[in-house]
Amino acid sequence: MTKLFLFISVVFSFTVFAQDSIKLKVYRENVGKTYYLYADNLEHAPVSVEYSYSADNMTSTLPDKSVVVVPGLTRKFLLSELKSANPELKSKFSYSAEYVLGDVFATGENEFLYQLPFEKNRAYRVYQGYNGKFSHQNAYSVDFSLQAGDKIYAARSGKVVTVVALHNKNCLTKDCAVYNNKIIILHTDGTLAEYVHLKQNGATVKPGDEVAVGQQIGFSGNTGWSKGPHLHFSVFINRINGERQYIKTRFKTDGNKAPVYLSEGSTYSRSF
């Protein structure tokens, strides 16, 4: 979650504090004595913004604590219009904006059927499943035992919105999560799928690419917060407080007539 703070005095000077990889810019323009707050979203995914403010002798068309979803690749998206209540008096306005990647109002499709994200006619073990002991506490995430260089395939069609592939470092502590090479894909229901621990330069797609289910998107590796080569997969929705709501995922697998939730310690394959 990114936090951005802006303070407007009678002369409308401001200070901004924001650090995050999310490419969102919030800024103001004025026409006469009316001021407008805009957002530029350079991400391929929507970005959700929570807007809070305090004011002396000023009004805002966007209520305090409002959450707004700014569409992907959108410039000059109007957040709020600001005016002095009494132009003869001194005015003061301050606001904060917190934002996360994705649409926080998405609900997801719990019954969607996913394809195993690896090569067909290959079998891989789930060595860490839901709520695992190493790094999946309170998370519906799955670790597949792919080795470095094994091919990764899209488990569901969607749009690539994030690609990180420059890192070549790993360790056993959470501090190394900043070195996670990953691909994030946006689905039509607003959920995001994350494929993590790719090898360095191991992505075969780029942001903005539309991918089909079963299409190769990269190569597995051992980067970031990892104790060995594997593929970490999860589907989630970001919430405005920065937490993730994970979605349970069912897969079509060989040997099972009905789709299944994958079990830790079991081995799975696909021939389709």
C-alpha positions as CSV (number, residue, x, y, z in Angstrom):
1,M,0.0,0.0,0.0
2,T,1.3,3.5,-0.9
3,K,0.6,6.5,1.2
4,L,0.7,10.0,-0.3
5,F,0.2,13.2,1.7
6,L,-0.4,16.7,0.3
7,F,-1.0,20.0,2.2
8,I,-2.5,23.1,0.7
9,S,-2.3,26.4,2.5
10,V,-3.7,29.8,1.5
11,V,-1.0,29.9,-1.2
12,F,-1.6,26.3,-2.1
13,S,2.0,25.1,-1.5
14,F,2.3,21.4,-1.0
15,T,4.5,18.5,0.0
16,V,4.3,15.0,-1.2
17,F,5.6,11.8,0.4
18,A,5.2,8.6,-1.6
19,Q,7.4,5.6,-2.1
20,D,6.2,2.5,-3.9
21,S,6.5,0.8,-7.3
22,I,2.9,1.7,-8.1
23,K,3.0,4.2,-11.0
24,L,0.3,6.6,-9.7
25,K,0.7,10.4,-9.6
26,V,-1.7,12.7,-7.7
27,Y,-1.5,16.4,-8.5
28,R,-3.5,19.6,-8.6
29,E,-4.4,22.3,-11.2
30,N,-6.4,25.5,-10.7
31,V,-8.7,27.4,-12.9
32,G,-9.4,30.8,-11.3
33,K,-10.2,30.1,-7.7
34,T,-11.3,26.5,-8.3
35,Y,-8.7,23.7,-7.7
36,Y,-8.8,20.2,-9.1
37,L,-7.1,17.1,-7.9
38,Y,-6.2,14.7,-10.6
39,A,-4.6,11.2,-10.8
40,D,-2.4,9.7,-13.5
41,N,-2.4,5.9,-13.4
42,L,0.4,4.5,-15.6
43,E,-0.3,0.9,-14.5
44,H,-2.0,-1.6,-16.8
45,A,-4.3,-2.5,-13.9
46,P,-6.7,-0.2,-12.0
47,V,-5.4,1.4,-8.8
48,S,-7.7,2.0,-5.8
49,V,-7.3,5.2,-3.9
50,E,-8.6,6.1,-0.5
51,Y,-8.9,9.9,-0.1
52,S,-9.0,11.6,3.3
53,Y,-8.8,15.3,4.0
54,S,-9.2,18.2,6.5
55,A,-10.1,21.8,5.6
56,D,-10.6,25.3,6.9
57,N,-13.0,27.3,4.7
58,M,-12.8,24.9,1.8
59,T,-15.1,22.2,0.3
60,S,-14.3,19.0,-1.5
61,T,-16.7,17.3,-4.0
62,L,-15.3,14.0,-2.9
63,P,-16.3,13.1,0.6
64,D,-13.7,12.3,3.3
65,K,-12.6,8.6,3.4
66,S,-13.9,7.9,-0.1
67,V,-12.4,5.1,-2.1
68,V,-12.1,5.6,-5.9
69,V,-10.9,3.2,-8.5
70,V,-8.7,4.8,-11.2
71,P,-8.7,2.8,-14.4
72,G,-5.5,1.5,-15.8
73,L,-3.5,3.7,-18.3
74,T,-5.6,6.7,-17.4
75,R,-4.3,10.3,-17.2
76,K,-6.0,13.3,-15.6
77,F,-8.6,11.3,-13.7
78,L,-10.6,13.8,-11.6
79,L,-10.5,12.9,-7.9
80,S,-12.0,16.1,-6.4
81,E,-12.9,19.7,-7.0
82,L,-11.9,22.1,-4.3
83,K,-13.3,25.6,-3.6
84,S,-13.2,28.2,-0.9
85,A,-16.4,28.4,1.1
86,N,-15.8,32.2,1.5
87,P,-13.3,33.7,-0.9
88,E,-12.7,36.6,1.5
89,L,-11.4,34.4,4.3
90,K,-8.1,32.5,4.6
91,S,-8.3,28.9,3.4
92,K,-6.4,25.8,4.3
93,F,-6.7,22.2,3.0
94,S,-4.7,19.0,3.6
95,Y,-5.3,15.5,2.3
96,S,-3.8,12.1,2.3
97,A,-4.2,9.4,-0.4
98,E,-3.5,5.7,0.2
99,Y,-3.5,3.4,-2.8
100,V,-3.1,-0.2,-3.8
101,L,-2.9,-2.1,-7.1
102,G,-6.2,-3.5,-8.4
103,D,-9.9,-2.9,-7.8
104,V,-10.6,-3.3,-4.0
105,F,-14.3,-3.8,-4.8
106,A,-13.7,-6.9,-6.8
107,T,-15.3,-10.1,-5.5
108,G,-13.7,-12.8,-7.6
109,E,-15.1,-16.1,-8.9
110,N,-14.6,-18.8,-6.2
111,E,-15.8,-21.5,-8.6
112,F,-13.4,-20.7,-11.4
113,L,-11.4,-23.8,-12.6
114,Y,-7.7,-23.2,-13.0
115,Q,-5.1,-25.1,-15.1
116,L,-1.9,-26.3,-13.5
117,P,0.7,-23.7,-14.2
118,F,3.4,-26.0,-15.6
119,E,4.2,-28.2,-18.6
120,K,1.8,-30.9,-19.6
121,N,2.8,-34.6,-19.1
122,R,5.0,-33.5,-16.2
123,A,4.3,-34.3,-12.6
124,Y,5.2,-31.9,-9.7
125,R,4.7,-32.1,-6.0
126,V,3.0,-29.4,-3.9
127,Y,5.6,-29.0,-1.2
128,Q,3.8,-26.2,0.6
129,G,0.0,-25.7,0.4
130,Y,-2.6,-23.4,2.0
131,N,-1.6,-22.0,5.4
132,G,1.9,-23.6,5.2
133,K,4.4,-23.4,7.9
134,F,7.3,-21.6,6.0
135,S,5.7,-18.6,4.3
136,H,2.0,-19.3,3.7
137,Q,0.6,-18.3,7.1
138,N,-3.1,-17.3,6.6
139,A,-2.6,-17.4,2.9
140,Y,-4.2,-19.6,0.2
141,S,-1.0,-20.0,-1.8
142,V,0.6,-23.1,-3.4
143,D,4.3,-23.9,-3.9
144,F,5.0,-26.3,-6.8
145,S,8.4,-28.2,-6.9
146,L,9.5,-26.8,-10.2
147,Q,13.2,-26.7,-10.8
148,A,15.2,-23.7,-12.1
149,G,14.6,-23.3,-15.8
150,D,11.3,-25.3,-15.9
151,K,8.6,-23.6,-17.9
152,I,5.7,-21.7,-16.3
153,Y,2.3,-21.4,-18.0
154,A,-0.7,-19.2,-17.3
155,A,-3.2,-20.9,-15.1
156,R,-5.9,-18.5,-16.4
157,S,-6.2,-16.0,-19.2
158,G,-5.8,-12.3,-18.4
159,K,-3.6,-9.2,-18.8
160,V,0.0,-9.0,-17.6
161,V,0.2,-6.0,-15.3
162,T,3.5,-6.5,-13.4
163,V,6.8,-8.2,-14.4
164,V,9.9,-8.2,-12.2
165,A,12.8,-10.3,-13.5
166,L,16.0,-8.5,-12.8
167,H,17.0,-10.2,-9.5
168,N,19.4,-13.1,-8.9
169,K,19.4,-13.4,-5.1
170,N,17.6,-15.4,-2.5
171,C,17.6,-16.2,1.2
172,L,15.5,-17.8,4.0
173,T,14.2,-14.6,5.6
174,K,11.3,-12.4,4.7
175,D,13.8,-9.5,4.1
176,C,14.6,-11.2,0.8
177,A,11.0,-10.8,-0.5
178,V,12.2,-7.6,-2.2
179,Y,14.2,-9.8,-4.6
180,N,11.2,-11.9,-5.7
181,N,11.1,-12.1,-9.5
182,K,7.4,-12.4,-10.4
183,I,4.6,-12.0,-12.9
184,I,1.2,-10.6,-11.9
185,I,-1.8,-11.2,-14.2
186,L,-5.1,-9.4,-13.9
187,H,-8.2,-11.6,-14.6
188,T,-11.6,-10.4,-15.9
189,D,-13.2,-10.7,-12.5
190,G,-10.7,-8.3,-10.9
191,T,-8.6,-10.9,-9.2
192,L,-4.8,-11.0,-9.6
193,A,-2.7,-14.1,-10.0
194,E,0.9,-14.0,-8.8
195,Y,3.7,-16.3,-10.2
196,V,6.8,-15.9,-8.0
197,H,10.5,-16.8,-7.7
198,L,11.2,-16.8,-11.5
199,K,14.8,-17.0,-12.5
200,Q,16.7,-13.9,-13.5
201,N,15.4,-12.6,-16.9
202,G,12.9,-15.5,-16.7
203,A,9.8,-13.7,-18.0
204,T,8.6,-14.3,-21.6
205,V,5.9,-11.7,-21.3
206,K,5.7,-8.0,-20.6
207,P,3.2,-5.6,-19.0
208,G,0.2,-5.1,-21.2
209,D,0.4,-8.5,-22.9
210,E,-2.9,-10.4,-23.1
211,V,-2.2,-14.1,-22.3
212,A,-4.3,-17.2,-22.8
213,V,-4.7,-20.0,-20.4
214,G,-1.9,-22.5,-21.0
215,Q,0.4,-20.0,-22.6
216,Q,4.0,-20.0,-21.5
217,I,4.9,-16.8,-19.5
218,G,8.3,-17.6,-18.0
219,F,10.8,-19.9,-16.3
220,S,11.0,-21.0,-12.7
221,G,13.9,-20.1,-10.5
222,N,15.0,-19.5,-6.9
223,T,14.9,-15.8,-6.3
224,G,13.7,-13.7,-3.3
225,W,12.3,-15.3,-0.1
226,S,13.0,-18.9,-1.0
227,K,14.8,-21.9,0.4
228,G,15.0,-23.7,-3.0
229,P,13.8,-23.7,-6.6
230,H,10.0,-23.6,-6.9
231,L,7.0,-21.8,-8.2
232,H,4.8,-19.9,-5.8
233,F,1.2,-19.3,-7.1
234,S,-1.7,-17.5,-5.5
235,V,-4.8,-15.6,-6.6
236,F,-5.9,-12.6,-4.5
237,I,-7.6,-9.2,-4.3
238,N,-5.8,-6.3,-2.6
239,R,-7.8,-4.4,0.0
240,I,-7.4,-0.7,0.7
241,N,-5.7,-1.4,4.1
242,G,-2.8,-3.1,2.2
243,E,-3.9,-6.6,3.1
244,R,-4.6,-9.4,0.6
245,Q,-7.8,-11.4,0.4
246,Y,-6.7,-14.7,-1.0
247,I,-9.0,-16.8,-3.2
248,K,-9.0,-20.6,-3.0
249,T,-8.3,-22.1,-6.4
250,R,-9.5,-25.4,-7.8
251,F,-7.5,-27.2,-10.5
252,K,-8.2,-29.7,-13.2
253,T,-5.8,-32.5,-12.8
254,D,-5.0,-36.0,-14.2
255,G,-6.6,-38.8,-12.2
256,N,-9.4,-36.7,-10.8
257,K,-12.8,-36.5,-12.5
258,A,-13.7,-33.4,-10.6
259,P,-11.6,-30.3,-10.0
260,V,-9.7,-30.3,-6.7
261,Y,-8.1,-28.0,-4.2
262,L,-4.4,-29.1,-4.2
263,S,-3.1,-30.8,-1.1
264,E,0.3,-30.3,0.5
265,G,2.6,-33.3,-0.2
266,S,0.6,-34.6,-3.1
267,T,1.9,-34.8,-6.7
268,Y,-0.2,-33.6,-9.7
269,S,0.1,-33.6,-13.5
270,R,-1.9,-32.6,-16.5
271,S,-2.1,-34.2,-20.0
272,F,-4.2,-31.4,-21.6
